[in-house]
């Protein structure tokens, strides 16, 4: 599988390949990327850890980000999670 973004509807401004990383590492690294992003920008994340989608849902609720999309790409439970920076996002 390539490292290229599958870019959902070409909306992702940033891409993070978190495949083979175990939570909480994908969430922690994604937060660093999100902090550098501008309001309205999207981050596409590919993960293989089965707990990552739920971890990202909780992260978004806690930090004020919006989880726009999640989908399974293959049976290896690789998901695409697209997060968007909103005005409510924790920027500190």
C-alpha positions in Angstrom: 0.0 0.0 0.0 1.4 3.4 -0.9 1.8 6.3 1.4 -0.3 8.5 -0.9 -3.5 10.0 0.4 -6.8 8.6 -0.8 -8.0 12.2 -0.3 -11.8 11.9 0.3 -13.4 14.1 -2.3 -10.1 16.1 -2.5 -10.9 17.8 0.8 -7.9 16.8 2.8 -5.3 19.6 3.2 -2.9 17.4 5.2 -2.2 13.6 5.4 -0.9 11.5 8.2 -0.1 7.8 7.7 -0.6 6.2 11.1 -0.8 2.6 9.8 0.9 0.1 12.1 0.9 2.6 15.0 -0.9 1.7 18.2 -3.1 4.1 20.1 -2.6 6.6 21.7 0.3 7.3 19.3 -1.9 8.2 16.3 -4.0 10.6 18.3 -0.9 12.3 19.9 0.8 12.7 16.6 -2.3 13.9 14.9 -2.8 16.5 17.6 0.6 18.0 16.8 -0.4 18.3 13.1 -3.8 19.7 13.9 -2.2 22.5 16.1 -0.3 23.7 13.0 -3.3 23.8 10.8 -5.6 26.7 10.0 -9.3 26.8 10.7 -11.3 24.9 8.1 -8.4 22.7 7.0 -8.8 18.9 6.9 -6.5 16.2 8.1 -6.8 12.7 6.6 -5.4 9.9 8.7 -5.0 6.3 7.8 -4.9 3.8 10.7 -4.8 0.1 11.3 -5.3 0.0 15.0 -8.9 -1.2 15.6 -9.3 1.2 18.6 -8.2 4.3 16.7 -11.6 5.3 15.3 -13.1 5.4 18.7 -10.1 7.1 20.2 -10.3 9.8 17.5 -14.1 10.2 18.2 -13.3 10.8 21.9 -10.4 13.1 21.0 -12.7 15.2 18.8 -15.4 15.5 21.5 -12.8 16.5 24.1 -10.8 18.9 22.0 -13.5 20.5 19.8 -12.4 19.1 16.5 -14.9 17.6 14.0 -14.6 14.1 12.7 -16.0 14.5 9.2 -15.6 11.0 7.9 -14.6 7.5 8.7 -14.5 4.5 6.4 -13.0 1.0 6.1 -10.7 0.6 3.2 -10.0 -3.2 3.5 -10.4 -6.1 5.9 -7.2 -5.1 7.6 -9.3 -2.5 9.4 -7.5 0.4 7.7 -9.8 3.4 8.2 -9.7 6.9 6.9 -10.5 9.5 9.4 -10.8 13.1 8.3 -10.7 15.7 11.0 -11.4 19.4 10.5 -10.1 22.3 12.6 -13.1 24.3 13.9 -13.5 27.6 15.8 -14.1 25.5 18.9 -10.8 23.5 18.6 -8.4 23.5 21.4 -5.5 25.5 19.9 -3.3 25.5 23.1 
